Amino acid sequence: MTISVCIPVYNFDIRDLVTVLRKEIQIHQIEAEIVLIDDASNSGFNEIYQEASAYADQFVFLDKNIGRSKIRNLFLEHTKGEYLLFLDCDAKIHNTDLLKNYLQEIEQDREVEVIYGNFKIDPAYSKTLRNRYSIEREIFSGDRISDFSVFKTVNFIIKREAFIKFQFNETLVNYGYEDYVFAKKMELNKVRFSAINNPVMHVDDTSNEVFLAKTETAMNSLYQLSQDVKNENYIKDIKVLRMARKIKDLGFSKLFIFLYERLIKKIALKNLLSEDPDIKYLDIYKLALLLKKMR
């Protein structure tokens, strides 16, 4: 059984990540390769990537940025493993048996096609809006679950033949919902899925301001998806979309936006940019953005 460790890279120091992975491969004598694809990072990272390349089997450099979905699909052209383990470049491995744990899980159930390993938040950034959202809405508790809704792209392994069938939606070039659509497509096609606690540490120092901008991008991506009827089965259960459609169908869109702009927006933004953001305000912020796009 071979594993291809696939790491999309963009403007991040990955030396520690690939060093730890290479060490585990050597210690446990795992049949694995490490493949990195750089999505046209800034030239300031050239020296860092030169050092990292010593621990990788391949380091592919792209001339232009192709986005979060297309770069993941591209790993099919540069890997040979029976299983592809995807890790975000801003992941940190504190569990030195990460690959071994995945292999043991596969050995116990060779029918499983996708395994999600979960993630933790670096305590240094746990109070930021981005990471508070992860803690409250994204990280699952417990030892094991078969619910595809917990899936995130930060740390998962997938059987190659399954990935060939169910790739990422390449029309989603920008941030937002590429992981949700990818997971929903597999769920609807009865792909065998398991989520376990084999986490990486997510090192994300995104400021509240930047995360709000990324949230706006995500709402643009969701709106884009909603304009193609072929995506309906994949997105119809997204809570913010369901709520926006309900408000629009009732004829309350203009009223909601008016009340938001006049009474809520200033309060919401002040809270979301503070050191103690409330995720409920983020829900309102997202809903207002989406309703404005749907007018």
VEXDRENGU-535688 format. One line per 8 residues: number of its first residue (from 1); their letters; for each residue x, y, z of C-alpha. Coordinates in nm, 3 decimals. Example, Ala and Ser with C-alpha at 12.3 -4.5 7.8 and 13.67 -1.06 7.14 Angstrom:
2
1) as) 1.230:-0.450:0.780 | 1.367:-0.106:0.714 $
END
This chain:
295
1) mtisvcip) 0.000:0.000:0.000 | 0.146:0.335:-0.100 | 0.056:0.680:0.024 | 0.113:1.004:-0.161 | 0.127:1.293:0.083 | -0.013:1.588:-0.112 | 0.051:1.942:0.010 | -0.070:2.243:-0.189 $
9) vynfdird) 0.168:2.526:-0.104 | 0.111:2.899:-0.109 | 0.319:3.162:0.073 | 0.391:2.950:0.380 | 0.699:2.807:0.549 | 0.654:2.430:0.514 | 0.998:2.316:0.629 | 0.883:2.182:0.967 $
17) lvtvlrke) 0.584:2.007:0.812 | 0.778:1.814:0.549 | 1.063:1.739:0.791 | 0.829:1.575:1.041 | 0.655:1.380:0.766 | 0.983:1.253:0.623 | 1.096:1.148:0.970 | 0.780:0.945:1.030 $
25) iqihqiea) 0.812:0.778:0.690 | 1.167:0.674:0.773 | 1.101:0.562:1.133 | 0.801:0.345:1.046 | 0.939:0.247:0.703 | 0.618:0.357:0.537 | 0.585:0.322:0.161 | 0.507:0.686:0.091 $
33) eivlidda) 0.604:0.984:-0.118 | 0.578:1.356:-0.039 | 0.460:1.574:-0.326 | 0.438:1.953:-0.304 | 0.277:2.182:-0.559 | 0.335:2.554:-0.521 | 0.051:2.774:-0.645 | 0.273:3.059:-0.766 $
41) snsgfnei) 0.392:3.185:-0.427 | 0.581:3.510:-0.383 | 0.949:3.499:-0.473 | 1.038:3.573:-0.111 | 0.971:3.207:-0.033 | 1.220:3.071:-0.288 | 1.496:2.999:-0.035 | 1.253:2.837:0.210 $
49) yqeasaya) 1.114:2.613:-0.064 | 1.461:2.521:-0.178 | 1.532:2.385:0.171 | 1.196:2.205:0.188 | 1.254:2.035:-0.146 | 1.530:1.824:0.012 | 1.260:1.635:0.208 | 1.011:1.599:-0.077 $
57) dqfvfldk) 1.001:1.351:-0.362 | 0.859:1.614:-0.595 | 0.817:1.990:-0.569 | 0.618:2.129:-0.860 | 0.617:2.505:-0.919 | 0.330:2.663:-1.110 | 0.378:2.978:-1.318 | 0.038:3.118:-1.222 $
65) nigrskir) -0.210:3.073:-0.940 | -0.480:2.818:-1.029 | -0.682:2.813:-0.707 | -0.775:2.579:-0.423 | -0.978:2.326:-0.624 | -0.772:2.286:-0.940 | -0.443:2.249:-0.754 | -0.578:1.957:-0.552 $
73) nlflehtk) -0.699:1.780:-0.865 | -0.356:1.837:-1.020 | -0.199:1.598:-0.769 | -0.345:1.308:-0.969 | -0.093:1.391:-1.242 | 0.207:1.401:-1.010 | 0.147:1.113:-0.766 | 0.145:0.735:-0.781 $
81) geyllfld) 0.005:0.633:-0.442 | -0.293:0.404:-0.391 | -0.407:0.658:-0.131 | -0.367:1.036:-0.138 | -0.323:1.214:0.195 | -0.404:1.583:0.164 | -0.265:1.829:0.419 | -0.296:2.207:0.417 $
89) cdakihnt) 0.041:2.379:0.411 | -0.041:2.568:0.732 | -0.087:2.244:0.925 | 0.153:2.148:1.201 | 0.204:1.786:1.301 | 0.221:1.729:1.673 | 0.113:1.365:1.634 | 0.420:1.183:1.503 $
97) dllknylq) 0.211:0.876:1.410 | -0.017:1.060:1.168 | 0.047:0.834:0.868 | 0.068:0.520:1.080 | -0.274:0.592:1.231 | -0.428:0.634:0.886 | -0.274:0.307:0.770 | -0.407:0.121:1.073 $
105) eieqdrev) -0.754:0.261:1.006 | -0.739:0.144:0.644 | -0.619:-0.203:0.748 | -0.918:-0.237:0.980 | -1.161:-0.151:0.701 | -1.029:-0.184:0.346 | -1.371:-0.078:0.211 | -1.338:0.275:0.349 $
113) eviygnfk) -1.266:0.524:0.071 | -1.224:0.856:0.254 | -1.097:0.918:0.606 | -1.099:1.263:0.762 | -0.854:1.319:1.047 | -0.985:1.639:1.210 | -0.774:1.932:1.332 | -0.697:2.140:1.637 $
121) idpayskt) -0.632:2.511:1.674 | -0.300:2.658:1.776 | -0.375:2.810:2.121 | -0.181:3.124:2.025 | -0.456:3.216:1.778 | -0.762:3.058:1.939 | -0.942:3.389:2.007 | -0.938:3.522:1.651 $
129) lrnrysie) -1.261:3.524:1.454 | -1.137:3.268:1.206 | -1.028:3.020:1.472 | -1.322:3.081:1.702 | -1.541:2.986:1.408 | -1.341:2.665:1.367 | -1.373:2.578:1.734 | -1.747:2.642:1.748 $
137) reifsgdr) -1.856:2.519:1.405 | -1.594:2.300:1.236 | -1.398:2.079:1.477 | -1.585:1.764:1.571 | -1.561:1.603:1.914 | -1.557:1.234:1.999 | -1.348:0.953:1.857 | -1.532:0.861:1.538 $
145) isdfsvfk) -1.820:0.972:1.320 | -1.954:0.879:0.976 | -2.123:1.213:0.904 | -1.977:1.377:0.592 | -2.079:1.722:0.721 | -1.766:1.737:0.942 | -1.533:1.704:0.643 | -1.267:1.970:0.581 $
153) tvnfiikr) -0.975:1.964:0.340 | -0.712:2.040:0.604 | -0.634:1.673:0.676 | -0.785:1.376:0.491 | -0.688:1.063:0.303 | -0.873:0.930:-0.001 | -0.844:0.619:-0.214 | -0.703:0.714:-0.552 $
161) eafikfqf) -0.981:0.549:-0.751 | -1.241:0.743:-0.551 | -1.063:1.073:-0.608 | -1.051:1.008:-0.982 | -1.430:0.976:-0.978 | -1.505:1.265:-0.743 | -1.273:1.559:-0.794 | -1.297:1.919:-0.673 $
169) netlvnyg) -1.517:2.162:-0.863 | -1.265:2.362:-1.066 | -1.510:2.644:-1.135 | -1.450:2.740:-0.772 | -1.126:2.929:-0.816 | -1.161:3.145:-0.505 | -1.210:3.071:-0.137 | -1.530:2.911:-0.015 $
177) yedyvfak) -1.736:2.589:-0.026 | -1.504:2.379:-0.238 | -1.469:2.133:0.051 | -1.845:2.127:0.117 | -1.935:2.053:-0.247 | -1.660:1.792:-0.274 | -1.788:1.612:0.037 | -2.154:1.640:-0.058 $
185) kmelnkvr) -2.086:1.491:-0.401 | -1.923:1.188:-0.240 | -2.194:1.156:0.022 | -2.470:1.151:-0.240 | -2.279:0.883:-0.429 | -2.251:0.661:-0.120 | -1.873:0.684:-0.086 | -1.757:0.501:0.228 $
193) fsainnpv) -1.650:0.770:0.477 | -1.511:0.778:0.828 | -1.395:1.068:1.044 | -1.149:0.992:1.323 | -0.946:1.191:1.567 | -0.605:1.186:1.402 | -0.563:1.562:1.404 | -0.309:1.812:1.285 $
201) mhvddtsn) -0.265:2.153:1.443 | -0.399:2.431:1.223 | -0.169:2.732:1.243 | -0.385:3.014:1.108 | -0.302:3.370:1.215 | -0.557:3.530:0.982 | -0.671:3.863:1.122 | -1.038:3.935:1.178 $
209) evflakte) -1.032:4.191:0.897 | -0.884:3.944:0.649 | -1.126:3.670:0.752 | -1.423:3.899:0.693 | -1.289:3.968:0.344 | -1.252:3.594:0.286 | -1.607:3.545:0.413 | -1.730:3.787:0.148 $
217) tamnslyq) -1.539:3.589:-0.113 | -1.702:3.271:0.017 | -2.048:3.423:-0.021 | -1.959:3.518:-0.377 | -1.856:3.157:-0.439 | -2.180:3.028:-0.291 | -2.383:3.265:-0.506 | -2.186:3.150:-0.811 $
225) lsqdvkne) -2.269:2.789:-0.730 | -2.637:2.871:-0.684 | -2.659:3.009:-1.038 | -2.597:2.666:-1.193 | -2.885:2.421:-1.150 | -2.638:2.130:-1.169 | -2.507:2.228:-0.824 | -2.846:2.233:-0.653 $
233) nyikdikv) -2.822:1.890:-0.492 | -2.483:1.979:-0.349 | -2.571:2.316:-0.195 | -2.941:2.311:-0.110 | -2.879:2.220:0.255 | -2.630:2.499:0.329 | -2.793:2.689:0.616 | -2.715:3.042:0.503 $
241) lrmarkik) -2.844:2.969:0.152 | -3.162:2.808:0.283 | -3.229:3.107:0.507 | -3.158:3.359:0.231 | -3.392:3.178:-0.007 | -3.665:3.164:0.257 | -3.638:3.537:0.325 | -3.640:3.611:-0.048 $
249) dlgfsklf) -3.940:3.384:-0.113 | -4.134:3.562:0.164 | -4.054:3.896:0.002 | -3.853:4.024:0.299 | -3.512:4.068:0.134 | -3.528:4.447:0.103 | -3.658:4.483:0.458 | -3.384:4.260:0.599 $
257) iflyerli) -3.109:4.448:0.414 | -3.257:4.784:0.518 | -3.270:4.685:0.885 | -2.922:4.534:0.866 | -2.767:4.845:0.712 | -2.946:5.087:0.946 | -2.949:4.900:1.278 | -2.717:4.598:1.281 $
265) kkialknl) -2.419:4.641:1.048 | -2.222:4.885:1.263 | -2.273:4.680:1.578 | -2.195:4.353:1.400 | -1.872:4.479:1.243 | -1.754:4.633:1.569 | -1.804:4.299:1.742 | -1.652:4.088:1.465 $
273) lsedpdik) -1.339:4.305:1.454 | -1.300:4.299:1.831 | -1.093:4.067:2.050 | -1.408:3.884:2.158 | -1.613:3.818:1.841 | -1.953:3.651:1.857 | -2.013:3.397:1.577 | -2.383:3.482:1.572 $
281) yldiykla) -2.294:3.820:1.424 | -2.094:3.638:1.156 | -2.409:3.445:1.062 | -2.599:3.772:1.015 | -2.309:3.924:0.821 | -2.300:3.628:0.581 | -2.676:3.631:0.535 | -2.676:4.002:0.449 $
289) lllkkmr) -2.394:3.956:0.196 | -2.574:3.670:0.025 | -2.908:3.848:0.012 | -2.743:4.148:-0.151 | -2.600:3.918:-0.420 | -2.941:3.758:-0.475 | -3.127:4.085:-0.537 $
END
